[in-house]
Every structure is written in structure tokens, then in C-alpha cells.
Amino acid sequence: GSMRRIAFLAVIAAAVATLVALPRAQATDTLQVGVGRADITSPTGYYMQGWVRSDAGLHGVPTRKQARAIVLKRGPQKVALGAEDLNGIAGGAVQAVADQLKGRGFSTANIIVSASHTHAAPSGYYPFGTYNSVFMTSSSLKSLLSQNVSGALDKQLYAFEVRQLAAAIKKADDDLAPGRLG
């Protein structure tokens, strides 16, 4: 909603303000901007994140989910801003992305991410079981007993989410070109 957009814009504004305030190494340093995105649509069959109904599953793909990134660079300093169509960002994901992008000059100190908080994204990619749990409803108790509703981490889905966020940031980093604030 609009509150999420306002919050994300505030994060971007703070990051831009920080980058603009950095001391310039040379008078010729110009702001460079790059954008990138990667598809993070999961396979169908997962339960949707954050629902209290146990039958809220992903049974099709009406819209693709995306990881989007903007990289801002001035001189040797850069920052990556990421936004994902997820319910939230899994603990450890930014560290895992930073580990993959270390050779490009990224770390947890210059990667900022946010999530749209959609409830139409999968559960199963959190390292904290409570977030992956599916809550029972009286009409589906028997079917849930035969399914994995333990809240276990799906390691493939987690690795996919990390890999795709890193891919969006790589694309943005590769897309760097002179830009200006406006």
C-alpha cells in the first residue's frame, strides 16, 4: 500500500542523502546509477506466507514476483537498494547476498533491502520455523497432518531467494552509468 511505498521512499532518500554527503575523492567524481531486477516467482504448491487459513496455497501464477535493485555509486563508494515482492526478508539473506557480492565491493554495510509484505508469496524460506508454520483450520486438520507443516526451512527456496536478490544487484551494478538526482 501507500504506507509501504512511503517507507521504501524514505529508505531510498536516506541512502541517497548518505551517498551525496560522502566526501568526493576527486572533483570529477560523478554519481553513477544502475538498475536491475530478477524474477523470484516460486513454484506453485507452497503455502502462502502469513495466512491463518491452512488452505491458502500458491496454485498458479497470476503475476510474477520480482527482486528489484538500484545501485548508486560515487567514486569508490556505492550502495545497493533492493526491494522484493515477499512477505519479509529472511534472516541471514542480506549476509548471504553480501557474501556472494563481496568481490564487487558489497557488504552488509552497503546493501539495504525491503519487502512489499505481500501475502501472495510463499512461506518456507525463513530460517525461523514460526514464520513458515501453517495454522490449522477445522476443515483441513486431517489433510495437514499428512503434510509438512512443521515450519521447516526449504533450503532450495531460501537459496533461490538469495541467488535472485544477488542477481538483481549484480545487474544493477553492471548497469552503472552517469546519473543525477532529481
C-alpha positions as CSV (number, residue, x, y, z in Angstrom):
1,G,0.0,0.0,0.0
2,S,0.9,3.6,0.1
3,M,2.5,3.4,3.6
4,R,4.9,0.7,2.3
5,R,5.8,3.0,-0.7
6,I,6.4,5.9,1.6
7,A,8.6,3.8,3.9
8,F,10.6,2.5,0.9
9,L,11.0,6.0,-0.5
10,A,12.2,7.2,2.9
11,V,14.9,4.4,2.8
12,I,15.9,5.5,-0.7
13,A,16.0,9.1,0.3
14,A,18.2,8.3,3.4
15,A,20.6,6.2,1.2
16,V,20.8,8.9,-1.4
17,A,21.4,11.6,1.2
18,T,24.2,9.5,2.7
19,L,25.8,8.9,-0.7
20,V,25.6,12.6,-1.7
21,A,27.1,13.6,1.6
22,L,30.2,11.4,1.1
23,P,33.4,13.4,0.6
24,R,34.5,13.4,-3.1
25,A,37.8,11.7,-3.8
26,Q,38.2,13.9,-7.0
27,A,36.3,16.8,-8.4
28,T,35.5,14.7,-11.5
29,D,33.6,12.0,-9.5
30,T,30.1,11.8,-10.8
31,L,27.1,9.9,-9.5
32,Q,26.5,6.7,-11.3
33,V,23.2,4.8,-11.2
34,G,22.3,1.3,-12.2
35,V,19.1,-0.7,-12.1
36,G,18.4,-4.4,-12.2
37,R,15.8,-7.0,-11.5
38,A,15.4,-10.7,-11.2
39,D,12.3,-13.0,-11.2
40,I,11.7,-14.5,-7.7
41,T,8.4,-16.3,-8.6
42,S,8.4,-19.6,-6.7
43,P,7.0,-22.8,-8.0
44,T,3.4,-23.4,-7.1
45,G,2.4,-25.7,-4.2
46,Y,3.9,-23.7,-1.4
47,Y,1.7,-22.3,1.4
48,M,1.3,-18.6,1.3
49,Q,3.1,-16.6,4.0
50,G,1.2,-15.1,6.8
51,W,-2.2,-16.6,6.3
52,V,-4.2,-18.1,9.2
53,R,-6.1,-20.4,6.8
54,S,-4.2,-23.6,6.1
55,D,-5.7,-23.9,2.6
56,A,-4.1,-20.7,1.4
57,G,-1.7,-22.1,-1.1
58,L,0.0,-21.0,-4.2
59,H,-1.9,-22.7,-7.1
60,G,-0.9,-20.6,-10.1
61,V,1.0,-17.5,-11.1
62,P,-1.3,-14.5,-11.8
63,T,1.7,-12.1,-11.6
64,R,5.4,-12.7,-11.5
65,K,7.3,-11.7,-8.3
66,Q,10.4,-9.6,-8.7
67,A,13.5,-8.6,-6.8
68,R,14.5,-5.1,-7.9
69,A,17.7,-3.2,-7.2
70,I,19.2,0.2,-7.6
71,V,22.9,0.7,-7.2
72,L,24.3,4.2,-6.6
73,K,28.0,4.9,-6.9
74,R,30.2,7.9,-6.4
75,G,33.9,7.4,-6.6
76,P,34.8,4.2,-4.7
77,Q,31.6,4.4,-2.5
78,K,28.4,2.6,-3.5
79,V,25.2,1.4,-2.0
80,A,22.6,-1.2,-3.3
81,L,18.9,-0.7,-2.6
82,G,16.8,-3.8,-3.0
83,A,13.0,-4.4,-2.9
84,E,11.4,-7.8,-3.1
85,D,7.8,-9.0,-3.7
86,L,7.9,-11.1,-0.5
87,N,6.2,-11.0,2.9
88,G,9.6,-10.2,4.5
89,I,13.3,-10.7,4.1
90,A,14.6,-13.9,5.7
91,G,17.2,-13.6,8.5
92,G,20.6,-14.1,7.1
93,A,19.6,-13.3,3.5
94,V,21.4,-10.0,3.3
95,Q,24.6,-11.6,4.8
96,A,24.4,-14.4,2.2
97,V,23.9,-11.9,-0.6
98,A,26.8,-9.8,0.7
99,D,29.0,-12.9,0.8
100,Q,28.2,-13.6,-2.9
101,L,28.9,-10.0,-3.9
102,K,32.0,-9.3,-1.8
103,G,34.2,-9.1,-4.9
104,R,32.0,-6.3,-6.2
105,G,32.6,-4.2,-3.1
106,F,29.3,-5.0,-1.3
107,S,28.8,-5.9,2.3
108,T,26.0,-5.7,4.9
109,A,27.1,-2.1,5.4
110,N,26.0,-1.0,1.9
111,I,23.1,-3.3,1.0
112,I,19.7,-2.1,2.1
113,V,16.6,-4.3,1.4
114,S,12.9,-4.0,1.9
115,A,9.9,-6.3,1.2
116,S,6.5,-5.4,-0.1
117,H,5.0,-7.6,2.6
118,T,2.8,-9.4,0.2
119,H,0.8,-12.4,1.5
120,A,0.8,-13.9,-2.0
121,A,4.4,-15.1,-1.7
122,P,5.5,-18.5,-0.4
123,S,6.4,-19.5,3.1
124,G,9.2,-21.9,3.7
125,Y,12.2,-19.7,3.1
126,Y,12.6,-18.4,6.7
127,P,15.3,-19.9,8.9
128,F,12.8,-19.3,11.8
129,G,10.2,-22.1,11.9
130,T,7.4,-19.9,13.3
131,Y,7.3,-17.8,10.1
132,N,7.0,-21.0,7.9
133,S,4.2,-22.6,10.0
134,V,0.8,-23.1,8.6
135,F,-2.1,-22.6,11.0
136,M,-4.8,-25.2,11.1
137,T,-8.5,-24.7,10.3
138,S,-11.1,-27.2,11.3
139,S,-11.9,-28.1,7.7
140,S,-8.3,-29.1,6.9
141,L,-6.9,-30.6,10.1
142,K,-6.7,-34.2,8.7
143,S,-5.0,-33.1,5.5
144,L,-2.5,-31.0,7.4
145,L,-1.5,-34.0,9.5
146,S,-0.3,-35.7,6.4
147,Q,1.7,-32.7,5.1
148,N,4.8,-31.0,6.2
149,V,3.6,-28.1,8.3
150,S,6.4,-28.2,10.8
151,G,7.8,-24.8,9.7
152,A,11.0,-26.4,8.4
153,L,13.2,-24.3,6.1
154,D,13.1,-25.2,2.4
155,K,16.8,-24.8,1.7
156,Q,16.2,-24.8,-2.1
157,L,13.7,-21.9,-1.9
158,Y,15.9,-20.0,0.5
159,A,18.9,-20.4,-1.8
160,F,16.8,-19.3,-4.8
161,E,15.6,-16.1,-3.0
162,V,19.2,-15.2,-2.0
163,R,20.6,-16.0,-5.5
164,Q,17.9,-13.9,-7.2
165,L,18.4,-10.9,-5.0
166,A,22.1,-11.1,-5.7
167,A,21.3,-11.4,-9.4
168,A,19.2,-8.2,-9.3
169,I,22.0,-6.3,-7.5
170,K,24.6,-7.7,-10.0
171,K,22.5,-6.5,-12.9
172,A,22.2,-3.0,-11.3
173,D,26.0,-2.9,-10.7
174,D,26.7,-3.9,-14.3
175,D,24.2,-1.2,-15.4
176,L,26.1,1.7,-13.8
177,A,26.1,4.9,-15.9
178,P,26.3,8.6,-15.1
179,G,23.1,9.8,-13.5
180,R,21.8,12.7,-11.5
181,L,19.5,13.3,-8.6
182,G,16.2,14.8,-9.4
